[in-house]
């Protein structure tokens, strides 16, 4: 029988996002300050063995889905070894990764062979110059090469994540949506979230997803709902639609305009060993003492359970009390 891991509001918690590094090979303006962030030392980053231990414990509690994030997960050496370790854990039914795609072409096949199931790729512009601007260094062709390699390796369905920013890439959403008609690709448009030092910046760039949906329908036609049983829907916060007769889908993630806190099913493990029950809250519990001071799994289980029971009912962004001290790159999104 499947274990149900519930928080104090009776929400089933079955999804863990694991940040494997705070380092990234890009500097996306809504995610990382221009000069970066103070990097953690190697000794302050969880080892692959420590990450595996945490995942094994939470899988026994009821976590079924694990997603690897960063920073950029592919900049950490030996990531395939971690994928192999996690894919062998009983109870983990779905092992996936979010990446910027820059290094994906060289790693996709190996990761798939080691047990990775799917990838989400961050891609905030279809225009090479604009992509370079928002990432402060990236080459768009590298991302498309990575997506093609992931498709060939069977890391599908591939979801393409787009943080929509007014006055920058909001004018591209129709072109992105059009790419779902003839391709089995799934664009997901995401409202900008105020984190770290970017609160004012992201608030000024914020675009509600209702506006984006209306733009797409005005240009391309009425969107049709996607069945909850569809493979692409998964267990996350996106609401999926499709254009008539299209191969791909269009998803909207609305943490600000229509938050999904009542259905939130996830935890986050930062690269330095903090368990965060809510992305948009600074409340977190340090698992390092339990991992490194010879405490047994029973104690670690108690620490994790206590953290889950303190998961807030809802974020406070709409009360103008939101935002976090940590940058997005330090949390893993």
Kinemage of the C-alpha trace (Angstrom):
@kinemage 1
@onewidth
@group {chain A} dominant
@subgroup {mainchain}
@vectorlist {calphas} color= white
{ca unk a 1} P 0.000 0.000 0.000
{ca unk a 2} L 1.315 3.466 -0.915
{ca unk a 3} L 2.330 5.551 2.081
{ca unk a 4} L 0.582 8.923 2.368
{ca unk a 5} L 2.811 11.635 3.816
{ca unk a 6} L 0.538 14.465 4.998
{ca unk a 7} L 1.271 17.893 6.394
{ca unk a 8} L -0.843 19.594 9.065
{ca unk a 9} L -3.316 20.786 6.402
{ca unk a 10} L -3.798 17.215 5.104
{ca unk a 11} L -1.934 17.939 1.876
{ca unk a 12} L -0.195 14.825 0.499
{ca unk a 13} L 3.547 15.504 0.213
{ca unk a 14} L 5.012 13.296 -2.494
{ca unk a 15} L 7.500 15.441 -4.441
{ca unk a 16} L 11.069 16.438 -3.521
{ca unk a 17} L 13.197 18.890 -5.485
{ca unk a 18} L 16.908 18.407 -4.831
{ca unk a 19} L 19.371 21.202 -5.573
{ca unk a 20} L 22.712 19.523 -6.223
{ca unk a 21} L 24.733 22.732 -6.571
{ca unk a 22} L 24.497 26.490 -6.119
{ca unk a 23} L 26.711 27.040 -9.176
{ca unk a 24} L 25.500 27.894 -12.648
{ca unk a 25} L 27.082 28.529 -16.034
{ca unk a 26} L 24.554 31.296 -16.784
{ca unk a 27} L 23.498 34.456 -14.949
{ca unk a 28} L 19.780 34.772 -15.661
{ca unk a 29} L 18.764 38.193 -14.424
{ca unk a 30} L 15.718 37.053 -12.421
{ca unk a 31} L 17.594 34.187 -10.787
{ca unk a 32} L 21.099 35.367 -9.916
{ca unk a 33} L 22.646 38.793 -9.246
{ca unk a 34} L 24.910 40.052 -12.027
{ca unk a 35} L 28.021 39.394 -9.927
{ca unk a 36} L 26.750 36.025 -8.761
{ca unk a 37} L 26.360 34.842 -5.179
{ca unk a 38} L 28.948 33.771 -2.585
{ca unk a 39} L 29.628 30.176 -3.549
{ca unk a 40} L 29.528 27.392 -1.024
{ca unk a 41} L 32.696 25.447 -0.365
{ca unk a 42} L 32.889 21.792 -1.350
{ca unk a 43} L 32.599 20.712 2.282
{ca unk a 44} L 29.361 22.655 2.690
{ca unk a 45} L 27.664 20.924 -0.240
{ca unk a 46} L 25.872 17.663 0.402
{ca unk a 47} L 27.689 14.661 -1.012
{ca unk a 48} L 25.890 12.337 -3.379
{ca unk a 49} L 25.795 9.754 -0.611
{ca unk a 50} L 24.133 12.248 1.757
{ca unk a 51} L 21.575 13.234 -0.871
{ca unk a 52} L 20.830 9.568 -1.500
{ca unk a 53} L 20.331 8.959 2.208
{ca unk a 54} L 17.825 11.813 2.466
{ca unk a 55} L 15.926 10.589 -0.586
{ca unk a 56} L 15.837 7.031 0.773
{ca unk a 57} L 14.367 8.289 4.048
{ca unk a 58} L 11.712 10.504 2.442
{ca unk a 59} L 10.807 7.757 -0.024
{ca unk a 60} L 9.933 5.578 2.951
{ca unk a 61} L 7.668 8.393 4.162
{ca unk a 62} L 5.850 8.714 0.836
{ca unk a 63} L 7.922 10.828 -1.569
{ca unk a 64} L 7.479 9.359 -5.051
{ca unk a 65} L 8.822 12.048 -7.369
{ca unk a 66} L 12.337 13.498 -7.244
{ca unk a 67} L 13.612 16.324 -9.434
{ca unk a 68} L 17.262 17.411 -9.632
{ca unk a 69} L 17.877 21.139 -9.864
{ca unk a 70} L 20.662 23.656 -9.196
{ca unk a 71} L 21.972 26.224 -9.853
{ca unk a 72} L 22.607 24.203 -12.948
{ca unk a 73} L 22.786 20.502 -12.064
{ca unk a 74} L 24.947 19.585 -15.059
{ca unk a 75} L 27.884 21.698 -13.854
{ca unk a 76} L 28.413 19.291 -10.951
{ca unk a 77} L 30.845 16.507 -11.782
{ca unk a 78} L 29.583 12.946 -11.802
{ca unk a 79} L 25.880 13.755 -11.820
{ca unk a 80} L 25.222 10.468 -13.587
{ca unk a 81} L 26.489 8.655 -10.493
{ca unk a 82} L 23.828 10.361 -8.393
{ca unk a 83} L 21.159 9.511 -10.946
{ca unk a 84} L 22.158 5.853 -10.728
{ca unk a 85} L 22.026 5.926 -6.933
{ca unk a 86} L 18.614 7.592 -6.789
{ca unk a 87} L 17.037 5.472 -9.502
{ca unk a 88} L 17.734 2.370 -7.390
{ca unk a 89} L 15.752 3.643 -4.380
{ca unk a 90} L 12.496 1.713 -3.843
{ca unk a 91} L 9.462 3.972 -4.015
{ca unk a 92} L 10.941 6.645 -6.300
{ca unk a 93} L 8.716 6.295 -9.344
{ca unk a 94} L 9.789 9.387 -11.242
{ca unk a 95} L 13.300 10.884 -11.421
{ca unk a 96} L 13.626 14.042 -13.502
{ca unk a 97} L 15.805 17.137 -13.879
{ca unk a 98} L 15.461 20.839 -14.585
{ca unk a 99} L 18.343 22.291 -16.600
{ca unk a 100} L 19.213 25.324 -18.681
{ca unk a 101} L 20.118 22.881 -21.436
{ca unk a 102} L 23.517 24.342 -22.284
{ca unk a 103} L 25.400 21.136 -21.385
{ca unk a 104} L 22.546 18.734 -22.035
{ca unk a 105} L 23.682 17.497 -25.449
{ca unk a 106} L 26.789 15.860 -24.026
{ca unk a 107} L 25.011 14.250 -21.040
{ca unk a 108} L 21.485 13.307 -22.169
{ca unk a 109} L 22.145 9.774 -23.358
{ca unk a 110} L 24.204 8.789 -20.314
{ca unk a 111} L 21.647 10.205 -17.882
{ca unk a 112} L 18.826 8.349 -19.613
{ca unk a 113} L 20.754 5.089 -19.436
{ca unk a 114} L 21.371 5.624 -15.715
{ca unk a 115} L 17.692 6.088 -14.899
{ca unk a 116} L 16.693 9.710 -15.517
{ca unk a 117} L 13.156 9.828 -16.943
{ca unk a 118} L 12.499 13.376 -18.110
{ca unk a 119} L 13.945 16.883 -18.362
{ca unk a 120} L 12.528 20.367 -18.135
{ca unk a 121} L 14.560 22.989 -19.994
{ca unk a 122} L 14.611 26.702 -19.141
{ca unk a 123} L 14.378 28.820 -22.289
{ca unk a 124} L 13.262 32.424 -21.906
{ca unk a 125} L 13.679 33.663 -25.475
{ca unk a 126} L 13.715 32.342 -29.045
{ca unk a 127} L 15.881 35.257 -30.194
{ca unk a 128} L 19.644 34.630 -29.837
{ca unk a 129} L 20.467 38.209 -28.861
{ca unk a 130} L 17.707 38.393 -26.275
{ca unk a 131} L 18.631 34.985 -24.910
{ca unk a 132} L 22.199 36.194 -24.470
{ca unk a 133} L 20.899 39.308 -22.717
{ca unk a 134} L 18.714 37.544 -20.171
{ca unk a 135} L 21.294 34.838 -19.435
{ca unk a 136} L 24.206 37.295 -19.622
{ca unk a 137} L 26.323 34.775 -21.531
{ca unk a 138} L 24.311 31.924 -23.079
{ca unk a 139} L 24.142 30.704 -26.672
{ca unk a 140} L 20.678 29.721 -27.818
{ca unk a 141} L 21.938 27.085 -30.257
{ca unk a 142} L 23.414 25.092 -27.365
{ca unk a 143} L 19.988 24.809 -25.769
{ca unk a 144} L 18.299 23.590 -28.943
{ca unk a 145} L 21.088 21.020 -29.375
{ca unk a 146} L 20.431 19.875 -25.806
{ca unk a 147} L 16.687 19.581 -26.406
{ca unk a 148} L 17.290 17.527 -29.561
{ca unk a 149} L 19.678 15.213 -27.678
{ca unk a 150} L 17.163 14.771 -24.858
{ca unk a 151} L 14.435 13.878 -27.347
{ca unk a 152} L 16.733 11.325 -28.992
{ca unk a 153} L 17.578 9.835 -25.576
{ca unk a 154} L 13.908 9.477 -24.684
{ca unk a 155} L 13.891 12.033 -21.863
{ca unk a 156} L 10.355 13.001 -22.728
{ca unk a 157} L 7.937 14.696 -22.557
{ca unk a 158} L 10.245 17.715 -22.597
{ca unk a 159} L 8.765 20.752 -20.878
{ca unk a 160} L 10.218 24.129 -21.801
{ca unk a 161} L 10.004 26.648 -18.968
{ca unk a 162} L 9.589 30.344 -19.773
{ca unk a 163} L 9.603 33.052 -17.095
{ca unk a 164} L 7.524 35.781 -18.741
{ca unk a 165} L 8.766 39.345 -18.244
{ca unk a 166} L 6.888 42.410 -19.407
{ca unk a 167} L 8.740 44.464 -21.977
{ca unk a 168} L 11.244 41.714 -22.625
{ca unk a 169} L 9.959 38.314 -23.748
{ca unk a 170} L 6.209 38.717 -23.344
{ca unk a 171} L 6.075 39.620 -27.032
{ca unk a 172} L 7.376 36.115 -27.863
{ca unk a 173} L 4.711 34.019 -26.169
{ca unk a 174} L 2.609 33.619 -29.322
{ca unk a 175} L 5.642 32.440 -31.305
{ca unk a 176} L 6.470 29.973 -28.537
{ca unk a 177} L 2.906 28.699 -28.405
{ca unk a 178} L 2.954 28.250 -32.179
{ca unk a 179} L 5.871 25.817 -31.797
{ca unk a 180} L 3.575 23.360 -29.985
{ca unk a 181} L 1.382 22.853 -33.045
{ca unk a 182} L 3.707 20.629 -35.098
{ca unk a 183} L 6.152 19.555 -32.368
{ca unk a 184} L 5.747 17.314 -29.336
{ca unk a 185} L 7.070 20.087 -27.098
{ca unk a 186} L 5.395 21.577 -24.097
{ca unk a 187} L 5.900 25.260 -23.311
{ca unk a 188} L 5.115 26.350 -19.749
{ca unk a 189} L 4.750 30.050 -19.043
{ca unk a 190} L 5.613 31.088 -15.485
{ca unk a 191} L 4.851 34.273 -13.557
{ca unk a 192} L 7.971 36.008 -12.218
{ca unk a 193} L 8.419 35.522 -8.470
{ca unk a 194} L 10.121 37.999 -6.111
{ca unk a 195} L 13.099 36.283 -4.519
{ca unk a 196} L 16.298 37.615 -3.013
{ca unk a 197} L 17.383 40.999 -4.333
{ca unk a 198} L 15.113 40.754 -7.345
{ca unk a 199} L 11.826 41.595 -5.682
{ca unk a 200} L 11.337 45.065 -7.213
{ca unk a 201} L 12.769 43.945 -10.547
{ca unk a 202} L 10.434 40.970 -10.878
{ca unk a 203} L 7.414 42.900 -9.653
{ca unk a 204} L 7.963 45.463 -12.409
{ca unk a 205} L 8.300 42.679 -14.983
{ca unk a 206} L 5.369 40.653 -13.702
{ca unk a 207} L 2.746 39.541 -16.231
{ca unk a 208} L -0.361 37.616 -15.049
{ca unk a 209} L -0.907 34.400 -16.969
{ca unk a 210} L -4.515 35.327 -17.784
{ca unk a 211} L -3.085 38.060 -19.989
{ca unk a 212} L -0.718 35.646 -21.710
{ca unk a 213} L -3.502 33.123 -22.317
{ca unk a 214} L -5.663 35.851 -23.841
{ca unk a 215} L -2.859 36.921 -26.181
{ca unk a 216} L -2.352 33.377 -27.417
{ca unk a 217} L -6.066 32.824 -27.991
{ca unk a 218} L -6.411 36.136 -29.847
{ca unk a 219} L -3.645 35.188 -32.271
{ca unk a 220} L -3.915 31.397 -32.546
{ca unk a 221} L -7.432 30.397 -31.519
{ca unk a 222} L -9.289 29.026 -28.528
{ca unk a 223} L -7.260 26.810 -26.220
{ca unk a 224} L -8.651 23.416 -25.254
{ca unk a 225} L -8.214 21.849 -21.825
{ca unk a 226} L -5.847 18.874 -21.457
{ca unk a 227} L -7.015 15.771 -19.598
{ca unk a 228} L -5.527 15.317 -16.127
{ca unk a 229} L -4.593 11.807 -17.215
{ca unk a 230} L -2.291 13.073 -19.980
{ca unk a 231} L 1.381 12.159 -19.514
{ca unk a 232} L 2.525 15.766 -19.719
{ca unk a 233} L 0.292 16.934 -16.859
{ca unk a 234} L 2.293 15.176 -14.146
{ca unk a 235} L 1.968 16.214 -10.512
{ca unk a 236} L 3.027 19.856 -10.573
{ca unk a 237} L 1.294 23.234 -10.444
{ca unk a 238} L 0.886 23.924 -14.171
{ca unk a 239} L -2.536 23.986 -15.787
{ca unk a 240} L -2.310 22.618 -19.323
{ca unk a 241} L -4.064 23.576 -22.534
{ca unk a 242} L -3.521 22.892 -26.201
{ca unk a 243} L -4.265 24.515 -29.515
{ca unk a 244} L -6.655 22.538 -31.734
{ca unk a 245} L -4.928 19.542 -33.375
{ca unk a 246} L -1.564 20.437 -31.838
{ca unk a 247} L 1.027 17.817 -30.856
{ca unk a 248} L 2.328 19.734 -27.853
{ca unk a 249} L 0.718 21.626 -24.981
{ca unk a 250} L 0.809 25.021 -23.299
{ca unk a 251} L 1.044 25.261 -19.530
{ca unk a 252} L 0.506 28.199 -17.190
{ca unk a 253} L 2.073 28.429 -13.728
{ca unk a 254} L 0.458 31.145 -11.609
{ca unk a 255} L 2.119 31.499 -8.175
{ca unk a 256} L 1.009 35.135 -7.895
{ca unk a 257} L -2.304 35.645 -9.701
{ca unk a 258} L -3.865 32.295 -8.806
{ca unk a 259} L -1.681 30.529 -6.276
{ca unk a 260} L -1.815 26.774 -5.837
{ca unk a 261} L -0.757 26.554 -2.180
{ca unk a 262} L -3.776 24.449 -1.224
{ca unk a 263} L -2.524 21.711 -3.551
{ca unk a 264} L 1.206 22.112 -2.903
{ca unk a 265} L 2.790 18.671 -2.677
{ca unk a 266} L 6.492 19.456 -2.539
{ca unk a 267} L 9.582 19.912 -0.446
{ca unk a 268} L 12.952 21.341 -1.447
{ca unk a 269} L 16.402 20.212 -0.381
{ca unk a 270} L 19.047 22.880 -0.931
{ca unk a 271} L 22.580 22.008 -1.935
{ca unk a 272} L 23.824 22.884 1.564
{ca unk a 273} L 21.390 20.513 3.245
{ca unk a 274} L 18.456 22.729 4.221
{ca unk a 275} L 14.959 21.300 3.858
{ca unk a 276} L 12.514 24.002 2.727
{ca unk a 277} L 8.802 23.152 2.904
{ca unk a 278} L 7.879 26.281 0.884
{ca unk a 279} L 9.806 27.939 -1.943
{ca unk a 280} L 8.587 31.405 -1.008
{ca unk a 281} L 9.240 31.204 2.725
{ca unk a 282} L 12.608 31.451 4.459
{ca unk a 283} L 11.650 28.763 6.948
{ca unk a 284} L 14.023 25.829 6.538
{ca unk a 285} L 15.458 23.027 8.622
{ca unk a 286} L 19.130 22.070 8.578
{ca unk a 287} L 19.586 18.342 7.931
{ca unk a 288} L 23.385 18.445 8.065
{ca unk a 289} L 23.674 17.728 11.807
{ca unk a 290} L 21.539 14.635 11.386
{ca unk a 291} L 23.560 13.543 8.361
{ca unk a 292} L 27.054 14.176 9.672
{ca unk a 293} L 26.947 13.500 13.388
{ca unk a 294} L 26.187 9.799 13.359
{ca unk a 295} L 22.462 10.203 13.897
{ca unk a 296} L 20.402 7.264 12.676
{ca unk a 297} L 17.667 7.304 10.042
{ca unk a 298} L 14.974 7.300 12.700
{ca unk a 299} L 16.217 10.654 13.940
{ca unk a 300} L 16.496 12.005 10.391
{ca unk a 301} L 12.922 10.873 9.750
{ca unk a 302} L 11.745 12.769 12.822
{ca unk a 303} L 13.518 15.949 11.673
{ca unk a 304} L 11.973 15.732 8.199
{ca unk a 305} L 8.504 15.013 9.582
{ca unk a 306} L 8.701 17.993 11.925
{ca unk a 307} L 9.680 20.250 9.034
{ca unk a 308} L 6.749 19.030 6.957
{ca unk a 309} L 4.339 19.699 9.809
{ca unk a 310} L 5.562 23.308 9.791
{ca unk a 311} L 4.896 23.766 6.083
{ca unk a 312} L 2.976 27.063 5.836
{ca unk a 313} L -0.590 27.027 4.640
{ca unk a 314} L 0.114 29.651 1.987
{ca unk a 315} L 2.817 32.040 0.819
{ca unk a 316} L 2.472 35.729 1.690
{ca unk a 317} L 3.261 37.339 -1.661
{ca unk a 318} L -0.191 38.779 -2.154
{ca unk a 319} L -0.029 40.398 1.289
{ca unk a 320} L 3.134 42.275 0.295
{ca unk a 321} L 5.060 40.287 2.885
{ca unk a 322} L 6.635 37.890 0.427
{ca unk a 323} L 10.006 37.418 -1.101
{ca unk a 324} L 12.944 35.561 0.328
{ca unk a 325} L 16.445 36.243 1.504
{ca unk a 326} L 17.897 33.476 -0.639
{ca unk a 327} L 18.207 33.941 -4.392
{ca unk a 328} L 16.451 31.493 -6.692
{ca unk a 329} L 19.781 29.968 -7.692
{ca unk a 330} L 20.441 29.089 -4.034
{ca unk a 331} L 17.126 27.298 -3.596
{ca unk a 332} L 16.642 25.432 -6.853
{ca unk a 333} L 13.274 26.786 -7.957
